[in-house]
Amino acid sequence: MADITISWDSAYNRGDWTMSGPVLTTGNDLQTAILISIFTERMAQPDDVIPDGTNDPRGWWADDEVPIGSRMWLLKRAKQTTQTLQRAYDYLAEALQWLIDDGVVGRFDINVQWVRAGMLGASITAYKPSGTQLTTGQYTWAWAGIN
């Protein structure tokens, strides 16, 4: 059985279920898995600094050996620097690693950049274990960082 398709709406910087008439569309499982992996908030690690000053580690309380989501939310108030870009890259790679571990994807090419002031962009390309390209996605995050 296929997953419900989530499509990325770049105009509004959000994912949404795809409809075909009155019915939810299924398929595009890899793209949906990537969207869930990078845009769901993974629980913060004990040494992470929570950007809003609370002690709320967010994430899903039932995470086990394979946590869901990314820690991109931890960068919400980070300065727009090359160090922040490196952390974004690391968080995205961490979020997608389960797809490699499960053998669904052979590798990812991840590129992050400051698209403009207040906007972080990422290009993520997935490859089969054989090396054949599977999919490419362009994603952006509106940044509340400190300039």
C-alpha positions in Angstrom: 0.0 0.0 0.0 1.3 3.4 -0.9 1.6 6.4 1.4 -0.6 9.5 1.1 1.3 12.0 -1.1 2.6 15.1 0.5 3.5 17.9 -2.0 5.7 20.9 -1.2 4.1 24.3 -1.8 7.0 26.6 -2.4 4.8 29.7 -2.6 3.7 29.1 1.1 6.7 27.2 2.3 4.7 24.2 3.5 3.7 20.7 2.7 0.2 19.6 2.1 -1.7 16.4 1.2 -2.3 16.1 -2.5 -5.9 15.5 -3.6 -7.3 14.0 -6.8 -10.8 15.2 -6.7 -12.3 14.3 -3.4 -9.7 11.5 -2.8 -6.3 11.7 -1.2 -3.6 10.9 -3.7 -1.1 8.1 -2.9 2.3 7.4 -4.2 5.5 9.4 -4.4 6.5 7.6 -1.2 10.2 8.7 -1.3 9.3 12.4 -1.7 6.8 12.1 1.2 9.4 10.4 3.4 11.9 13.2 2.6 9.4 15.9 3.5 8.4 14.2 6.8 12.1 13.7 7.6 13.2 17.2 7.1 10.1 19.2 8.3 9.0 17.2 11.3 10.7 18.4 14.5 13.1 15.9 15.9 13.6 15.8 19.7 16.5 18.0 20.8 19.6 16.2 22.2 20.4 16.9 25.9 23.2 19.3 24.9 21.2 21.3 22.3 20.4 24.9 23.1 16.6 25.5 22.8 16.3 28.7 20.7 13.2 30.0 22.5 14.8 29.7 26.0 12.4 27.1 27.2 13.4 23.5 28.1 10.9 22.0 25.6 12.9 19.5 23.5 9.9 19.1 21.1 9.9 16.0 18.9 7.8 13.0 19.3 7.7 11.5 22.8 7.7 7.9 21.4 10.9 8.2 19.3 13.0 5.2 19.8 16.2 4.0 18.2 15.3 5.8 15.0 14.0 9.3 15.8 11.7 11.1 13.4 12.4 14.5 11.8 15.1 17.0 11.8 16.6 19.4 14.3 16.4 22.3 11.8 14.1 24.0 14.3 17.0 24.5 16.6 18.5 27.0 14.1 15.4 29.3 14.2 17.3 32.2 15.9 20.8 31.4 14.7 22.9 34.0 12.9 23.0 33.7 9.1 26.6 32.4 9.0 28.5 29.7 7.2 28.6 27.9 10.6 24.7 27.9 10.6 24.8 26.5 7.0 27.0 23.7 8.2 24.7 22.9 11.1 21.7 22.9 8.7 23.6 20.5 6.4 24.4 18.3 9.4 20.8 18.3 10.6 19.4 17.5 7.1 21.9 14.6 6.7 21.0 13.3 10.1 17.2 13.4 9.3 17.7 11.5 6.0 20.1 8.9 7.3 17.4 6.4 8.0 16.6 6.1 4.3 20.2 5.1 3.6 20.3 2.7 6.6 17.1 1.1 5.3 18.5 0.7 1.8 15.8 2.8 0.2 18.4 5.4 -0.9 22.1 4.9 -1.7 23.1 8.4 -1.0 22.0 12.0 -0.9 23.5 15.2 -2.3 22.6 18.0 0.0 23.4 21.6 -0.7 22.4 24.5 1.6 22.7 28.2 1.0 21.4 31.6 2.1 18.9 32.3 -0.7 18.4 35.9 0.5 18.3 37.7 3.8 15.9 35.7 6.1 15.7 32.6 3.7 17.7 29.4 3.9 17.5 27.1 0.9 18.3 23.4 0.5 18.6 21.2 -2.6 18.3 17.5 -1.8 19.0 14.9 -4.5 18.4 11.2 -3.7 20.2 8.4 -5.5 19.5 4.6 -5.7 22.1 2.3 -4.3 23.1 1.7 -8.0 23.8 5.4 -8.4 20.8 6.3 -10.5 19.1 9.6 -9.5 15.7 9.1 -7.9 14.4 12.6 -7.1 15.5 16.2 -6.5 13.7 18.7 -4.3 14.2 22.4 -3.5 13.2 23.5 0.0 13.3 26.8 1.8 12.9 27.9 5.4 11.8 31.4 6.4 14.5 32.5 8.9 13.9 34.4 12.1 17.6 34.4 12.7 19.7 37.2 14.0 21.5 39.2 11.3 
